[in-house]
């Protein structure tokens, strides 16, 4: 925030604070604040520390000051998934696959929590949004809670205050975009299942920054969504993920992975750095993503970074996993519909609902024989998030893939296919702060 072009220290006080153990009043004058916003923040705090957080906030508020609250509500789809996976820590409190925590609030719990800390409830609403997944014939319920609390003078709590408020259970959120009416009958997956769909989203192509990516023999200047806009950007393809940078370096160090082959990159997003490296060695590359906005930025990145001879080897197409028309159009690009010799995907296994369509799409597009003496391969590089290894392998097997080699969290066989990619280079040391996994599949 301090590095933002519009940051003014005379207008904005930005500082780091562990609100569960450090005092806000060390950086903010006591009893000086009119409004505190708590937007998807308290849910990350352990329940036993929530009163400490509210006391900390209370010390900064003026009498009559307000807290504007928005967070996860009891019964949300994500809570049901975490419960089914045995990731519950305590009542309504869970750990996600990436280690972060999430609490799901009921009206009663939230009102009681704030009232015990000297706040009066003004309004509380539970908003509902239904996200439809036609391919799985599911309607997914997203619930979140929104409330306004006022600090009582001298922290006084009136018993009557806690019952004199307006509630709006089940209200439809005006701040969220409901796209359920725009669905078609195609087998497409709605991936908007995280909290970003609780905010209005817009076009971000005017809010880009240029970052420099270097790999052996390659130097790219890539446009991506500026970091300060990424936290509310619903389109994951407009960002550059670590796994793509890691795989880009591996391809640059090991051109034999794609040399002379028909290469398909799935879910490449707007950066396309793996496709651009592959274009230097492959017969040709088809770079795909399911989002048109990401593809627009991808076209800009490839045209500004590749020389004409390599740019001609890269075809950019829309590919929504599971969409029959998209798959047919992309397969025709492989040469008489023969399929691709090498399919690459980086950080494409983050969503449980998309895993099966991902492998179904890859199976439809991969060549059964390969090019020359080498067998066709599907290579996935990722950081484990919400989908575990067993789920990935199960979906792969169901679509006719077999695991030929794996490199899980930096652990691999010393004489495997993947381990050979790291011989004679320092790719791992360049990414030593991030733990990656690679799965190498054959048909």
BABASE-556704 format. One record per residue (C-alpha): x, y, z. Coordinates in Angstrom, 3 decimals, always signed. Layout:
<nodes>
          x          y          z
          X          Y          Z
...
</nodes>
This chain:
<nodes>
          x          y          z
     +0.000     +0.000     +0.000
     +2.809     +2.366     +0.859
     +4.250     +1.838     -2.642
     +0.959     +2.651     -4.369
     +1.126     +5.724     -6.599
     -1.744     +7.378     -4.707
     -0.393     +6.706     -1.202
     -0.095     +9.836     +0.941
     +1.285     +9.405     +4.471
     -0.501    +12.583     +5.567
     -3.834    +10.950     +4.576
     -3.233     +7.225     +5.082
     -1.565     +5.458     +7.996
     -0.540     +1.985     +6.771
     +1.161     -0.418     +9.159
     +1.499     -4.129     +9.951
     -0.136     -5.431    +13.112
     -0.980     -8.838    +14.567
     -4.313     -7.737    +15.920
     -4.523    -10.761    +18.264
     -1.394     -9.817    +20.225
     -0.255     -6.272    +19.315
     -2.040     -3.072    +20.248
     -3.587     -0.952    +17.494
     -3.235     +2.095    +19.765
     +0.527     +1.990    +19.224
     -0.175     +3.291    +15.707
     -3.651     +4.802    +16.083
     -4.746     +7.396    +18.651
     -7.083     +5.861    +21.269
    -10.770     +6.731    +20.837
    -10.097     +8.538    +17.544
    -11.754     +6.339    +14.922
    -15.291     +6.812    +13.548
    -15.553     +3.644    +11.435
    -13.792     +0.267    +11.462
    -14.285     -2.155     +8.559
    -13.845     -5.887     +9.148
    -14.193     -7.530     +5.720
    -13.508    -11.300     +5.648
    -10.990    -10.841     +8.435
    -12.369    -12.144    +11.745
    -13.054    -15.591    +10.248
     -9.279    -16.179    +10.034
     -8.887    -15.729    +13.804
     -9.268    -18.560    +16.308
    -12.554    -18.196    +18.255
    -10.791    -17.895    +21.615
     -8.891    -14.842    +20.328
    -11.857    -13.048    +18.770
    -12.694    -11.123    +21.998
     -9.092     -9.864    +22.079
     -9.491     -8.574    +18.540
    -12.722     -6.756    +19.350
    -11.244     -5.243    +22.510
     -8.279     -4.058    +20.468
    -10.605     -2.431    +17.930
    -12.801     -0.961    +20.647
     -9.804     +0.903    +22.101
     -9.454     +2.879    +18.858
    -13.159     +3.769    +18.410
    -14.921     +6.894    +19.573
    -18.084     +6.470    +21.621
    -20.794     +5.804    +19.040
    -18.228     +4.705    +16.476
    -19.278     +1.939    +14.098
    -17.934     -1.432    +12.985
    -18.938     -2.535     +9.474
    -18.688     -6.318     +9.352
    -18.796     -8.806     +6.453
    -17.662    -12.428     +6.634
    -18.534    -16.113     +6.071
    -21.887    -17.344     +7.390
    -22.927    -20.689     +8.809
    -24.093    -23.128     +6.120
    -21.843    -21.804     +3.370
    -20.821    -24.275     +0.662
    -17.167    -24.063     +1.666
    -18.060    -25.056     +5.231
    -19.875    -28.148     +3.999
    -16.852    -29.190     +1.935
    -14.407    -28.678     +4.795
    -16.662    -30.658     +7.116
    -16.916    -33.566     +4.674
    -13.136    -33.676     +4.370
    -12.585    -33.915     +8.120
    -10.881    -30.521     +8.366
    -12.850    -29.264    +11.371
    -10.848    -27.865    +14.308
    -13.742    -26.962    +16.566
    -17.381    -25.928    +16.226
    -17.757    -23.897    +12.995
    -13.944    -23.511    +12.775
    -11.913    -25.257    +10.047
     -8.475    -25.483     +8.467
     -8.203    -25.199     +4.691
     -5.870    -27.210     +2.496
     -3.332    -24.371     +2.417
     -3.204    -24.152     +6.224
     -5.300    -20.999     +6.627
     -8.283    -20.975     +8.976
    -11.940    -20.182     +8.414
    -14.756    -19.589    +10.899
    -18.422    -19.585     +9.812
    -20.600    -17.207    +11.847
    -24.182    -17.608    +12.973
    -26.239    -14.503    +13.819
    -26.484    -15.527    +17.453
    -22.765    -16.119    +17.888
    -21.785    -12.856    +16.207
    -24.257    -10.711    +18.159
    -23.245    -12.322    +21.455
    -19.545    -11.874    +20.667
    -19.870     -8.157    +19.949
    -22.334     -7.429    +22.763
    -19.974     -8.907    +25.373
    -17.314     -6.488    +24.129
    -19.511     -3.402    +24.525
    -21.129     -3.100    +21.096
    -24.779     -2.645    +20.137
    -26.172     -4.276    +17.029
    -27.782     -1.955    +14.482
    -28.438     -4.366    +11.619
    -27.528     -7.886    +10.617
    -28.176     -9.744     +7.363
    -27.347    -13.166     +6.009
    -26.933    -12.952     +2.247
    -27.389    -15.913     -0.046
    -26.130    -16.498     -3.563
    -26.754    -19.648     -5.562
    -23.973    -20.699     -7.939
    -25.092    -23.256    -10.504
    -22.801    -26.029    -11.773
    -24.695    -27.567    -14.669
    -22.128    -30.249    -15.512
    -22.501    -31.788    -12.051
    -26.179    -30.847    -11.756
    -25.454    -28.949     -8.544
    -26.701    -25.710     -7.060
    -24.059    -24.420     -4.662
    -25.131    -22.117     -1.840
    -22.792    -19.299     -0.841
    -23.708    -17.588     +2.426
    -22.113    -14.624     +4.115
    -23.068    -12.398     +6.992
    -23.080     -8.608     +7.083
    -23.681     -6.434    +10.142
    -23.256     -2.977    +11.638
    -22.325     -2.522    +15.308
    -22.060     +0.666    +17.377
    -19.770     +1.184    +20.347
    -21.826     +2.016    +23.423
    -20.793     +5.029    +25.511
    -18.243     +3.849    +28.066
    -18.812     +0.318    +26.806
    -22.276     +0.160    +28.421
    -24.467     -2.651    +27.160
    -28.211     -2.288    +27.381
    -30.050     -5.624    +27.477
    -32.797     -4.149    +25.339
    -30.338     -2.974    +22.703
    -29.514     -6.507    +21.703
    -33.101     -7.208    +20.687
    -33.927     -3.925    +18.973
    -32.467     -4.536    +15.552
    -33.458     -5.332    +12.016
    -32.540     -8.654    +10.470
    -32.824     -9.751     +6.871
    -32.192    -13.496     +6.708
    -31.900    -14.918     +3.237
    -31.657    -11.516     +1.568
    -30.304    -11.413     -1.969
    -27.040     -9.490     -2.060
    -27.136     -6.384     -4.260
    -23.341     -6.220     -4.194
    -22.905     -9.618     -5.836
    -23.417    -10.424     -9.489
    -25.771    -13.341    -10.013
    -24.895    -14.920    -13.336
    -27.078    -17.966    -12.909
    -29.556    -16.674    -15.481
    -26.816    -16.485    -18.112
    -25.918    -20.171    -18.036
    -26.171    -22.361    -21.095
    -26.654    -26.087    -21.373
    -22.986    -26.715    -22.197
    -20.905    -28.794    -19.830
    -19.043    -25.823    -18.477
    -17.907    -25.400    -14.896
    -18.609    -22.251    -12.904
    -15.393    -21.765    -10.955
    -16.662    -18.778     -8.953
    -16.801    -20.576     -5.630
    -14.408    -18.488     -3.538
    -15.153    -15.290     -1.665
    -14.188    -13.098     -4.620
    -17.652    -13.659     -6.087
    -19.099    -11.777     -3.120
    -17.864     -8.522     -4.621
    -18.684     -6.719     -7.825
    -16.049     -7.596    -10.406
    -15.140     -5.522    -13.423
    -12.622     -5.404    -16.233
     -9.043     -5.142    -15.024
     -7.071     -4.715    -18.240
     -6.597     -1.021    -17.464
     -4.996     -1.922    -14.119
     -1.905     -3.840    -15.245
     +1.729     -3.797    -14.311
     +4.745     -5.132    -16.188
     +6.985     -7.689    -14.513
    +10.194     -9.164    -15.868
    +10.620    -12.934    -16.084
    +13.968    -14.456    -16.994
    +14.724    -18.094    -17.762
    +17.702    -19.641    -19.517
    +17.965    -17.877    -22.886
    +14.673    -16.010    -22.388
    +13.754    -12.566    -21.103
    +10.063    -11.660    -20.971
     +8.245     -8.488    -19.955
     +4.786     -9.645    -18.919
     +1.635     -7.623    -18.327
     -0.455     -8.854    -15.394
     -3.073     -7.355    -13.099
     -1.346     -4.972    -10.712
     -0.796     -6.501     -7.293
     -2.990     -3.977     -5.487
     -6.004     -5.165     -7.515
     -5.426     -8.923     -7.247
     -7.235     -9.464     -3.929
    -10.629     -8.680     -5.464
     -9.919     -9.934     -8.982
    -12.166    -12.902     -9.711
    -10.218    -13.957    -12.814
     -7.234    -16.036    -11.702
     -5.928    -16.060    -15.271
     -5.014    -12.374    -15.103
     -2.234    -13.097    -12.629
     +1.099    -14.885    -12.907
     +1.354    -17.874    -10.580
     +4.540    -19.336     -9.136
     +4.066    -22.737    -10.765
     +4.086    -21.151    -14.218
     +7.402    -19.454    -13.466
     +8.812    -22.723    -12.130
     +7.706    -24.726    -15.182
     +8.953    -21.979    -17.480
    +12.436    -22.353    -16.009
    +12.293    -26.146    -16.314
    +11.322    -25.957    -19.995
    +14.102    -23.480    -20.683
    +16.648    -25.785    -19.033
    +15.191    -28.923    -20.658
    +14.023    -28.166    -24.215
    +13.822    -31.915    -24.921
    +10.514    -31.967    -23.002
     +8.802    -30.200    -25.904
    +11.355    -30.315    -28.760
     +9.691    -31.078    -32.107
     +6.378    -31.883    -30.420
     +2.837    -30.626    -30.788
     +2.295    -28.818    -27.492
     -0.913    -27.735    -25.778
     -0.969    -25.541    -22.688
     -4.246    -25.644    -20.756
     -5.305    -22.877    -18.387
     -2.279    -20.798    -19.324
     -3.877    -17.514    -18.279
     -2.680    -14.154    -19.538
     +1.072    -14.572    -19.055
     +1.743    -17.552    -21.346
     +5.412    -17.818    -20.376
     +5.471    -21.635    -20.653
     +3.949    -21.482    -24.132
     +6.442    -18.833    -25.206
     +9.421    -20.883    -24.019
     +7.998    -24.008    -25.666
     +7.594    -22.113    -28.961
    +11.389    -21.920    -29.275
    +11.680    -25.709    -29.479
     +8.272    -27.234    -30.271
     +6.769    -27.954    -33.666
     +3.960    -25.595    -32.603
     +2.098    -24.566    -29.448
     -1.597    -23.994    -28.765
     -2.079    -21.774    -25.695
     -5.560    -21.966    -24.169
     -7.669    -20.537    -21.386
    -11.379    -20.427    -20.655
    -11.600    -16.676    -20.111
    -11.697    -14.181    -22.966
    -10.275    -11.330    -20.894
     -7.232    -13.424    -19.992
     -6.814    -14.395    -23.652
     -6.869    -10.721    -24.704
     -3.984     -9.979    -22.364
     -2.221    -13.191    -23.471
     -2.267    -11.989    -27.076
     -0.643     -8.742    -25.989
     +2.051    -10.577    -24.036
     +2.962    -12.999    -26.820
     +3.021    -10.342    -29.546
     +5.240     -8.034    -27.493
     +7.709    -10.752    -26.413
     +8.109    -13.197    -29.293
     +9.958    -12.657    -32.531
     +7.946    -13.247    -35.702
     +9.329    -16.741    -36.393
     +8.326    -17.970    -32.932
     +5.101    -15.968    -32.761
     +3.886    -17.885    -35.820
     +4.255    -21.128    -33.849
     +1.849    -20.030    -31.088
     -1.915    -20.295    -31.600
     -4.175    -18.789    -28.931
     -7.627    -20.277    -28.455
    -10.465    -20.363    -25.939
    -10.820    -23.732    -24.204
    -13.397    -24.114    -21.467
    -12.807    -27.544    -19.928
    -15.622    -29.917    -20.785
    -17.025    -27.752    -23.561
    -17.476    -30.022    -26.590
    -17.231    -27.237    -29.182
    -14.044    -25.822    -27.669
    -12.417    -29.248    -27.461
    -13.287    -30.090    -31.057
    -11.910    -26.783    -32.353
     -8.650    -27.144    -30.425
     -8.132    -30.782    -31.443
     -8.433    -29.835    -35.117
     -5.401    -27.579    -34.627
     -3.234    -30.570    -33.664
     -2.941    -31.702    -37.278
     -5.709    -33.792    -38.823
     -7.185    -34.136    -35.351
     -4.333    -36.413    -34.243
     -4.082    -34.864    -30.791
     -1.172    -33.303    -28.934
     +2.101    -34.965    -27.960
     +2.612    -32.883    -24.833
     +0.003    -31.144    -22.666
     +1.177    -28.784    -19.922
     -0.850    -27.292    -17.076
     +0.417    -25.110    -14.222
     -1.705    -24.444    -11.135
     -4.805    -25.870    -12.798
     -5.706    -28.298     -9.980
     -6.861    -25.764     -7.386
    -10.618    -26.341     -7.706
    -12.239    -29.687     -6.739
    -15.165    -29.296     -9.147
    -12.869    -28.648    -12.112
    -10.544    -31.630    -11.624
    -12.598    -34.197    -13.537
    -13.398    -31.835    -16.459
     -9.699    -30.986    -16.607
     -8.661    -34.609    -17.153
    -11.594    -35.311    -19.439
    -10.508    -32.401    -21.626
     -6.874    -33.493    -21.591
     -7.872    -37.040    -22.542
     -9.886    -35.773    -25.496
     -6.970    -33.712    -26.769
     -3.900    -35.849    -26.129
     -2.462    -38.078    -28.839
     -2.610    -41.789    -28.157
     +0.666    -42.519    -29.912
     +2.879    -39.478    -29.563
     +5.298    -38.083    -32.085
     +8.200    -40.311    -33.113
     +9.584    -42.608    -30.454
     +8.343    -40.619    -27.449
     +4.997    -41.282    -25.809
     +2.496    -38.492    -25.303
     +2.588    -36.884    -21.871
     +0.416    -34.754    -19.619
     +2.534    -32.667    -17.221
     +0.946    -30.855    -14.284
     +2.922    -28.522    -12.028
     +1.173    -27.040     -9.006
     +1.216    -25.910     -5.411
     -1.204    -28.026     -3.408
     -4.199    -25.976     -2.331
     -7.750    -27.338     -2.092
     -7.259    -30.593     -4.042
     -5.068    -33.335     -2.620
     -2.867    -35.739     -4.574
     -5.198    -38.731     -4.173
     -8.119    -36.790     -5.668
     -6.001    -35.742     -8.638
     -4.765    -39.282     -9.271
     -8.274    -40.712     -8.954
     -9.646    -38.270    -11.542
     -6.698    -38.960    -13.843
     -7.191    -42.732    -13.673
    -10.910    -42.366    -14.347
    -10.071    -40.642    -17.633
     -7.502    -43.190    -18.783
     -4.236    -41.653    -17.568
     -1.523    -43.527    -15.695
     +1.053    -41.884    -13.460
     +4.526    -42.372    -14.943
     +6.457    -40.229    -12.453
     +5.876    -37.737     -9.675
     +7.759    -35.066     -7.768
     +5.708    -34.250     -4.672
     +6.670    -31.303     -2.487
    +10.268    -31.573     -3.641
    +10.530    -35.332     -3.016
    +11.194    -37.513     -6.081
    +12.888    -40.657     -7.311
    +16.572    -40.049     -7.985
    +16.452    -41.793    -11.361
    +13.008    -40.712    -12.541
    +11.946    -38.718    -15.601
    +11.327    -35.558    -13.599
    +14.520    -35.738    -11.534
    +16.564    -35.610    -14.749
    +15.129    -32.155    -15.430
    +16.997    -30.742    -12.424
    +20.438    -32.107    -13.242
    +23.030    -29.464    -14.002
    +20.871    -26.452    -13.106
    +19.760    -24.487    -10.056
    +16.045    -24.170    -10.775
    +15.127    -25.465     -7.315
    +17.353    -23.001     -5.487
    +15.772    -20.135     -7.398
    +12.378    -21.167     -5.981
    +13.502    -22.488     -2.605
    +10.796    -20.586     -0.685
     +7.936    -22.336     -2.511
     +7.077    -26.054     -2.459
     +5.959    -27.404     -5.835
     +4.641    -30.737     -7.036
     +4.832    -32.208    -10.545
     +2.809    -35.135    -11.907
     +3.832    -36.795    -15.192
     +1.063    -38.808    -16.840
     +0.941    -41.020    -19.890
     -2.138    -42.421    -21.624
</nodes>
